[in-house]
Amino acid sequence: MPKALLSGDEAIARGAYEAGCKVATAYPGTPSTEILENMTQYREIYSEWSTNEKVAFEVAMGACLAGARSLVAMKHVGLNVAADPLFSSAYIGVKGGFVIISADDPGLHSSQNEQDNRFYGLFAKIPVLCPSDSQESKDFVKLAFDISEQFDIPVIVRITTRIAHSKSVVNLEDRVEHPVKGYEKVKEKSILLPQYARLRHHSLEERLQKLAEYSVSTPINRFEPGKKTIGVIADGVAYQYAREIFPKASFLKLGMVHPFPKNLVASFGRQVKNLYVIEEVDPFLEMQIKALGLEVLGKDALPRVDELNPRIVQNALTEKKVEVKPESGVPARPPLLCPGCPHTGLFYALQRQNIIIGGDIGCYTLAALAPHNTMDTCICMGASITFAHGVEKALGDQDKRKKVAVIGDSTFFHMGIPGLVNVTYNQGHTVTIVVDNRTTGMTGHQDHPGTGKTLLGAETKALDIAQIAKACGIEKVYTVDPYKIKETKTLVRKVLAEEGPAVIISSRPCALKVGKNPPKKVLAEKCNGCKLCMNLGCTAIEIKDDKAVINDAFCVGCGMCVEVCAREAIV
Amino acid sequence: MSKKENTNILISGVGGQGVLLFSDLLSEIAMNEGLDVKKSEVHGMAQRGGSVTSHIRFGPKVYSPLIEEGTADFLVSFEKLEALRYLHFLSPKGVLLTDTMIVEPLPVIIGLVEMPKDIDERIKNRVKKSYIIEAFKKANELGNSRVQNMVMLGALSNFLDFTPDTYHGAIRKNVKEKFIDINIKAFETGVGLV
């Protein structure tokens, strides 16, 4: 059998391919993005970047109801966006197998929260599988398609960052085709009018009952014999950490965590002297173990915040505590806007204005940090425009500061448009700035409805943000090139002084997508060390011996510093 | 490097330095030698010029994809401040390989904090075996600063049991045709630096 070193994300794409999946959809989001990026190598599968997670979910569900095996992938918070169809999908069930990938981010490596999406299984009444490495990621996706078709229900495969972005050895198998069954109208199943939906709820409870029996017998919930003094129940990557620390213990490794395999857990719990449950973030398993009346140690010793690692498990649950001190006084290296980032020009223009700025989700959220400090909030996708509107309505004449929203192009398509429609409809006066870099930047340059390209590389109509803004009822719509710092500053200040509502589109492609220009130079004799250029927050500029110096290795020659310098010292 | 125990290698650097290609190559080599391998890293926001790490573990059986503090056999750092940041991951016998290169982080550039002045001294005090090499400079001399990662890989290869052919093979397989020669040259330059 051929082997490959795959990340969890790559293994999920491979699993979908081997399982005969026909349609795969997603909106990019760390740590799930690479699933669909890798899906495109399998030309048997139609893959798309959908506009947002709800759209992606419903497209994949449509494909499933047409009888195709289909998959939708998203980061944990994406499932909040798609929660509406998620709940309906459990009632309706499937025709072709339907698999939902939720990629959670314990440790908040690139997210706004640490929510534990195993609870969505319990909440929406959908089975949940949690793989522990890449091989299992592939195997569980294939199994999830089978479970989905056998029990007429969608299946969530929940991974975490350490599964998604860790590579391990995977055995590759061939694809098994599952022909598309074809669409057939079944009104009692697919039309959730109350009279039908009530019956579907009964059906769902029956399906869950059968799944509960399956959960006890499935080989992915397995007993791994060891000494009886310590028994460990664990899922996901926490299982691997537990294995490092308790090499000789008895294990109950749970691959299917919902429905919870009650009898299996009860029988395991009775066989061991000390029972530990090792899981990341919330006590999802622990709650259910305790409901069986078993005594178990979990979150009373282990943290609920941040991801786990073997050391945390060791220090929490064993006598052998280890603490290693890092070197002190090492300056932090936070992520930041890249040299030449077009967002820089826009945020430079917003500095030191007496305004309230609703931020959004993307690279530009980094402008919340020094030296820009040009953001008041980061809530969730699309919440910049709506936040600003709410603040305005609450404060009225009490606080005359302009309420501004800053949102990226991909985020604008994702969830910004309804907010902008709402501004017009409800007579708002906010200024919405779309920082349009013609790509989905933070997740690594994915196409979106404004780029004119699909995930599979086809040319398509590129939607025009200015036209959309006008169609949303905004009459004052301006476009500016943020590299032209003076022009941008003048326009921003003019719009802030006018009566709203207005939209400014700050338009310039991401610096990482275009080639470098020759680096700029500082004329030392002209530089007086005023540090005005440092307000750009560009890592290619340093101050040495009270003069600005440009680092050739990082400078992309964007020229923003040339315009910022008051002494014409940069050329 | 013993065949009975796992080898832990932590790679650190600054986003954009080619840490990921380095760790992909090394993991693939270990897999092709029939070893169990896990490597872990973080993508997304953390990559935008921030501090990045990649954990590689290989041996007879690897469970955790993460290396614990105080247990790394090797710390390979593409930048010296990042070497200092992760120094405590090295085991008491661990070996440090770091570039002399320093990239000042933004809080230093804008004057919020100062760089530590005694990095070399602290390395000497904490690590028994350390090699501070000019990989970035050598890469530039070869004509492409982006092959810094292959210079570092060459330097590390002196300590591992894999043959030169396995590295060359992995480079040929993973690097674009027109960059193969310069990457192999960079690798060989690195071999000579330790």
Contacts between the chains, C-beta under 8 A, distances in Angstrom:
chain1	res1	chain2	res2	distance
A	3	B	31	6.8
A	5	B	24	7.9
A	5	B	27	5.5
A	5	B	28	5.6
A	5	B	31	5.0
A	5	B	37	6.3
A	5	B	39	7.9
A	30	B	43	5.9
A	30	B	44	3.2
A	30	B	45	7.0
A	31	B	42	7.9
A	31	B	43	6.7
A	31	B	44	6.8
A	33	B	43	7.6
A	33	B	44	7.8
A	34	B	43	7.6
A	109	B	42	4.6
A	109	B	44	6.4
A	109	B	45	7.2
A	109	B	46	5.7
A	110	B	42	7.4
A	110	B	43	7.4
A	110	B	44	3.2
A	110	B	45	4.0
A	110	B	46	6.3
A	133	B	38	7.4
A	133	B	65	7.9
A	161	B	42	6.5
A	162	B	40	6.0
A	162	B	65	6.0
A	162	B	66	7.1
A	165	B	40	6.4
A	165	B	41	5.8
A	165	B	42	6.0
A	165	B	43	5.8
A	166	B	38	5.8
A	166	B	39	6.5
A	166	B	40	4.0
A	166	B	41	7.9
A	166	B	65	3.8
A	167	B	24	7.7
A	167	B	27	6.0
A	167	B	37	7.4
A	167	B	38	7.0
A	167	B	39	4.9
A	167	B	40	7.8
A	168	B	36	7.9
A	168	B	37	6.5
A	168	B	38	4.8
A	168	B	39	7.9
A	168	B	62	7.6
A	168	B	65	7.1
A	169	B	31	5.6
A	169	B	36	6.6
A	169	B	37	6.1
A	237	B	64	8.0
A	237	B	65	7.2
A	240	B	63	4.3
A	240	B	64	4.8
A	240	B	65	6.9
A	241	B	63	7.6
A	241	B	64	5.4
A	241	B	66	7.7
A	243	B	63	4.2
A	243	B	64	7.6
A	244	B	63	5.0
A	244	B	64	4.8
A	309	B	64	7.2
A	309	B	66	5.0
A	309	B	68	6.7
A	310	B	64	5.0
A	310	B	66	6.9
A	310	B	68	5.6
A	311	B	68	4.7
A	311	B	69	6.5
A	322	B	68	8.0
A	322	B	69	7.9
A	322	B	70	6.8
A	324	B	69	3.9
A	324	B	70	4.2
A	324	B	88	4.9
A	324	B	89	8.0
A	325	B	88	6.3
A	326	B	69	7.7
A	326	B	85	7.3
A	326	B	87	7.4
A	326	B	88	4.5
A	327	B	84	5.2
A	327	B	85	7.1
A	327	B	87	5.5
A	327	B	88	6.7
A	327	B	116	8.0
A	327	B	122	6.1
A	327	B	126	7.6
A	329	B	116	5.5
A	330	B	81	6.7
A	330	B	84	5.4
A	330	B	85	4.8
A	330	B	116	6.7
A	331	B	81	7.1
A	331	B	105	5.3
A	331	B	107	5.5
A	331	B	108	5.2
A	331	B	113	4.7
A	331	B	114	7.5
A	331	B	115	6.4
A	331	B	116	7.7
A	332	B	51	7.9
A	332	B	105	6.6
A	332	B	107	6.0
A	332	B	113	7.9
A	333	B	14	6.8
A	333	B	49	7.7
A	333	B	50	5.6
A	333	B	51	4.2
A	333	B	81	7.4
A	333	B	82	7.5
A	333	B	85	7.8
A	333	B	105	3.9
A	333	B	106	7.8
A	334	B	50	5.9
A	334	B	105	7.4
A	334	B	106	6.9
A	334	B	107	7.3
A	335	B	15	7.0
A	335	B	45	5.3
A	335	B	46	5.8
A	335	B	47	7.0
A	335	B	48	4.0
A	335	B	49	5.9
A	335	B	50	3.6
A	336	B	48	6.2
A	336	B	49	4.9
A	336	B	50	7.3
A	336	B	106	5.3
A	337	B	48	7.3
A	337	B	49	8.0
A	338	B	48	6.4
A	338	B	49	6.2
A	363	B	48	6.4
A	366	B	45	7.9
A	366	B	48	6.9
A	370	B	106	7.8
A	370	B	107	7.6
A	370	B	110	6.3
A	370	B	112	6.8
A	371	B	110	5.5
A	442	B	44	6.3
A	442	B	45	6.0
A	442	B	48	7.4
A	443	B	44	6.4
A	444	B	43	7.0
A	444	B	44	7.8
A	534	B	109	7.2
A	534	B	110	5.5
A	534	B	111	7.9
A	537	B	106	6.5
A	537	B	110	7.1
A	539	B	49	6.1
A	539	B	103	7.8
A	539	B	104	7.9
A	539	B	106	5.9
A	539	B	109	6.5
A	541	B	109	7.3
A	542	B	104	6.2
A	542	B	109	5.4
A	543	B	109	7.4
A	543	B	111	7.4
A	553	B	145	6.4
